[in-house]
Amino acid sequence: MAGTSVEAVDAVDWSRFRTGVPEHHPVKEVPRALRRLVRRGPAATEEDCHPLYSCLFAPGGGLPSAAAAALPFLTALAADPANGARVTLVELLGALNGAAREAGEQGTLGAWREGWRRQGDKITALLADPEPSVRRAALLLADDDALLQRWHAETEPAVRLPLLLALGTRATTADAPETGSPGGRHRFADAVEAVLSRVLRDDEPVMKVAAVIARASLDRDAPLRHADLLLDVLADPAVRPRFERIWWLPDVEIPFTRDDVAAWVSGLLDHDPPAALSFVTRLAEAAERTADDGLRRVVLDEAWRHLVLRRSAAPTVLPLAARLLDSADDCVRLKAAHLLAMLAPDSGPYADRLAALLDDPGTDEISWIEGTVGDFARWALVRLGDPRGLPGLVESLWAPYREQFGRSWVAGDPRRPEMHEVLAPLREHADVLLPALLEEVRQDHERHGDHGEIMATLLHVAEAWGPDALPVLPVVLPLLKDTRYSLRVVDVLLAMGPGAASTASAVRDAVVLDHPANHHRTAWAAWRIAGGDDGTALRLLGEAVHDEQASPYGPVLLLSDFGPAAAAHAGRVREVMENAAYGRVTAAVALWAITGDPGPTLAVLEEVVVRFTGDDDRYGDLAEALRGFLRIGTVTPAARRALRLVGARDARLSNHRDYRAVLDDQELRSAIAAVLALP
């Protein structure tokens, strides 16, 4: 075919051009891929296009020169009805043009824009291609006027729907429409509004949902006004299959399900949290009327999403999740138990129902959340302080690791908690849990001949349990000779207190002296464990604090334990407090410990807290400042006012967006309450 022959490809002097990553993908790969697409014809596949994706994009943005050289061939191949990779080629054209738009005037984009202009008629013609999948993919290539014209000609629902959504998006963009005529943007937006109004008045139910989503691009309150319509369509069992038949998007390989669209619609209401929660509640009621497990799953996912963002969601989410604990659907029960675990202690009234699920083997084979219903019920019970969750807890938590090397999950999605996060707060049950934990350590070592992840968990938990973890001493003490664990073991011994005093000499000999900072740390730890410092620890820490080439953070933190005995270093600690970019709170608390004067320290702590009345989200700094106030035993009036404002926030005090958001929020709010109770 003209323009796509092997000879035409070979006629180009490709040595004049560069790919995006020439050191890994030389330019000769471009004509090689084009020749393959030409020769394979109907047998060409998406995989045949992959080398072009590797060659024609630049990692830092923009397009390499080879992209403009390849454009005529890509267009001709995409337009060839005999080529089997047409949809992928159209998508590649859209991705390349999108990269060119984002890059502005960088690099070789003048050649690309000129080439795009020359190919304009062929590209626009793809919107009218006989193949619906090609027309749908070509939506990403069209300008605004072409999209609007196509709307009036298009009859295929699986193309009309994404075309409608594209019109809504384009009506909000700064460059719409691309006519250059005065007032053109407003005329285009008005034309799109007219289209949306007609669809909402006369079209089929699924198209009406799409029209509401498209209108939300222009008016974010549109879904609120059309909530009744959305709920009626989303909850109608007869309409549900229609979503998968027609809800296709140009750059998505599979159709959206009704459940996917329900979650999409719910997210459009986030700007009005009470209305968003109300919508989720009404969706739950609709799901119950029709026993719709798909909608129930969406409801639980949306409820969870609100819960990790705002405390105020809890009273709405709690009864909603509790109602679904008895669902026949495994995924629904699992997600309900997960929510009740996060809602502890408020989920206390449902402890008996959770206990009834301890042996439930149900798993989530929809969104593939790891674990069983029983695992999440057990977590909920131990968070409630219910001893019925203790038997089998360690075994349940370790199960994902027993026969494999790790786990995987999507960041921000619901998931099983980490083992140490569950066990660390259960210090009062150490006598029950430690034997099981030590047995898992023993078995793991027998299987693998070395210590693995379970040992790291043991050390983490033992540090949290302190003196109650003394039975692990014979297991962890030999690890002082293992550089992978020695410093963690030192922390464990320190937490154990006087019961570990006999380990001081072993700590001094620990195999951690490969790094200079570890010299003063081991000396400090041996002094803390056994007492009676001969001056070595203080001398080493003093030298480290005054070392201008090293970070003072660690030495200053440890120096505070010496109190007035470290007076000779107070000037340097004050200097760090006043000038350091990192570690000012640590230095401030150390200065108070050394001098006994709380004034300068309280000023620094107050500054950190007051920052949080703005948009500061460095919650680690806030936690450290709160610990400082608690250690000193008083709080300033300005800090007290700031903490009341922070504590009154509805937003979770966490940077995480999974179960850790709730755990972090509860921990920080508990610390804030303790500081506010100070004189």
Secondary structure, 3 states (H helix, E strand, C coil): CCCCCHHHHHCCCHHHCCCCCCCCCCCCHHHHHHHHHHHHHHHCCHHHHHHHHHHCCCCCCCCCHHHHHHHHHHHHHHHCCCCCCHHHHHHHHHHHHHHHHHHCCCCCHHHHHHHHHHCHHHHHHHHHCCCHHHHHHHCCCCCHHHHHHHHHHCCCHHHHHHHHHHHHHHCCCCCCCCCCCCCHHHHHHHHHHHHHHHHHHHCCHHHHHHHHHHHHCCCCCHHHHCHHHHHHHHCCCCCHHHHHHHCCCCCCCCCCCHHHHHHHHHHCCCCCHHHHHHHHHHHHHHHHHHCCHHHHHHHHHHHHHHHCCEHHHHHHHHHHHHHHHHCCCHHHHHHHHHHHHHCCCCCHHHHHHHHCCCCCCCECCCCCCCCEHHHHHHHHHHHCCCHHHCCCHHHHHHHHHHCCCCCCCCCCCCCCCCHHHHHCCCHHHHHHHHHHHHHHHHHHHHHHCCCCHHHHHHHHHHHHHHHHHHHHHHHHHHHHHCCCCHHHHHHHHHHHHHHHHHHHHHHHCCCCCCCCHHHHHHHHHHHHHHCCCCCHHHHHHHHHHCCCCCCCHHHHHHHHHHHHHHHHHHHHHHHHHHHCCCCHHHHHHHHHHHHCCCHHHHHHHHHHHHHCCCCCCCHHHHHHHHHHHHHHCCCCHHHHHHHHHHHCCCECCCCCCCHHHHHHHHHHHHHHHHHHCCC
